[in-house]
Amino acid sequence: MTATTLGVVLTEAEKTLTDAGAWLPREDAEQLAAHVMGCTVAQLPLDAVPGAEDLARLRDLVAQRADRVPVEYLTGRAVLGGVEIAVGPGVFVPRKHTEPLLAWGLDVLHGVSRPLAVDLCTGSAAIALAVAHARPDSTVHAIELDPVALSWARRNVARQAELGDTPVALHAGDVTDPAMFAELDGTVDLLLPNPPFVVDGVVLPPEWQEHQPWSALFGGQDGLVVIRAVVAAAVRLLRRGGGVAIEHDDEQAEVIMSLLREQDAFTDISYGVDHWGTPRYTTARRK
Ligand SMILES: C[S@@+](CC[C@H](N)C(=O)[O-])C[C@H]1O[C@@H](n2cnc3c(N)ncnc32)[C@H](O)[C@@H]1O
């Protein structure tokens, strides 16, 4: 009997994941294999025959991925702004779609010494940690309502501080509270919220619908409940010239730009696109 090489196992896994509806079946299979074998994807020994234990572990992970468990929950990690973030059940998985929002925010901070940034709806603390990593001279506050997400955020904040990044100040709280961060009113250089924005009742792909916390996803009957609070907070918290970028779905840029215009408090109201070229975040500067 010919022993099965990793290359063959990956081809089988790719087929399993394709049949299950995963949209990046090959990449997922490779990431899971690299996770099991403790190497990078580029280092995967495709011609080698995996040991029985590794093979069983990989097949188990592929089966879970075929159940549409997010690949990041299976590997335990996601990356934003070059910072590795621990993730797992109970916390939203940071997305590649957020990289352009982060880049816009870092651009706003260009030339600002010792900037003050706030991550509203921080989840795993990914955005806050990416800002602190890129700008060691910054002060970054992050706020989150959900206790499970907060526990992931605490873990990530502690790890990055241990690695030498500027510590992020993490707060338990509700961004719809009109007194949130009242002590920072008029002083914030940058707000980078990625709030829940999906319209209640929309059925998302299983990676979100079945596996990620709904409180991270759904934003009320029009999807804008938390976003309205974020806009109000931006009016209050930002200093003159300070910037806000709000992440949202493909079709919300116009309505969020209208919400910002209604405040008569912002200039340069615009939107940015993600790596697919899809409108993904709306931006403004405080007058
Ligand atoms: C879409 S996730 C974004 C998480 C993270 N910023 C990221 O980009 O990966 C939204 C987060 O907002 C949190 N959240 C929802 N409503 C909130 C509220 N009223 N106050 C604070 N956080 C809230 C959710 O628990 C979730 O962690």
Ligand as a Chemical Component Dictionary entry (heavy atoms), coordinates in Angstrom:
data_LIG
# 
_chem_comp.id                   LIG 
_chem_comp.type                 NON-POLYMER 
_chem_comp.pdbx_formal_charge   0 
_chem_comp.three_letter_code    LIG 
# 
loop_
_chem_comp_atom.comp_id 
_chem_comp_atom.atom_id 
_chem_comp_atom.alt_atom_id 
_chem_comp_atom.type_symbol 
_chem_comp_atom.charge 
_chem_comp_atom.model_Cartn_x 
_chem_comp_atom.model_Cartn_y 
_chem_comp_atom.model_Cartn_z 
_chem_comp_atom.pdbx_ordinal 
LIG C1  C1  C 0  -17.994 43.693 14.363 1  
LIG S1  S1  S 1  -17.313 43.340 15.957 2  
LIG C2  C2  C 0  -15.764 44.203 15.784 3  
LIG C3  C3  C 0  -14.693 43.755 16.723 4  
LIG C4  C4  C 0  -13.311 44.374 16.438 5  
LIG N1  N1  N 0  -13.355 45.822 16.488 6  
LIG C5  C5  C 0  -12.776 43.916 15.103 7  
LIG O1  O1  O 0  -12.734 44.699 14.143 8  
LIG O2  O2  O -1 -12.384 42.747 15.003 9  
LIG C6  C6  C 0  -18.292 44.415 16.979 10 
LIG C7  C7  C 0  -17.978 44.367 18.474 11 
LIG O3  O3  O 0  -18.795 45.346 19.128 12 
LIG C8  C8  C 0  -19.240 44.847 20.372 13 
LIG N2  N2  N 0  -20.430 45.619 20.754 14 
LIG C9  C9  C 0  -21.690 45.475 20.282 15 
LIG N3  N3  N 0  -22.499 46.391 20.833 16 
LIG C10 C10 C 0  -21.728 47.137 21.668 17 
LIG C11 C11 C 0  -21.990 48.241 22.514 18 
LIG N4  N4  N 0  -23.215 48.770 22.604 19 
LIG N5  N5  N 0  -20.980 48.751 23.240 20 
LIG C12 C12 C 0  -19.726 48.221 23.153 21 
LIG N6  N6  N 0  -19.412 47.173 22.363 22 
LIG C13 C13 C 0  -20.405 46.641 21.626 23 
LIG C14 C14 C 0  -19.484 43.380 20.091 24 
LIG O4  O4  O 0  -19.524 42.623 21.274 25 
LIG C15 C15 C 0  -18.298 43.055 19.168 26 
LIG O5  O5  O 0  -17.192 42.625 19.912 27 
# 
loop_
_chem_comp_bond.comp_id 
_chem_comp_bond.atom_id_1 
_chem_comp_bond.atom_id_2 
_chem_comp_bond.value_order 
_chem_comp_bond.pdbx_ordinal 
LIG C1  S1  SING 1  
LIG S1  C2  SING 2  
LIG S1  C6  SING 3  
LIG C2  C3  SING 4  
LIG C3  C4  SING 5  
LIG C4  N1  SING 6  
LIG C4  C5  SING 7  
LIG C5  O1  DOUB 8  
LIG C5  O2  SING 9  
LIG C6  C7  SING 10 
LIG C7  O3  SING 11 
LIG C7  C15 SING 12 
LIG O3  C8  SING 13 
LIG C8  N2  SING 14 
LIG C8  C14 SING 15 
LIG N2  C9  SING 16 
LIG N2  C13 SING 17 
LIG C9  N3  DOUB 18 
LIG N3  C10 SING 19 
LIG C10 C11 SING 20 
LIG C10 C13 DOUB 21 
LIG C11 N4  SING 22 
LIG C11 N5  DOUB 23 
LIG N5  C12 SING 24 
LIG C12 N6  DOUB 25 
LIG N6  C13 SING 26 
LIG C14 O4  SING 27 
LIG C14 C15 SING 28 
LIG C15 O5  SING 29 
# 
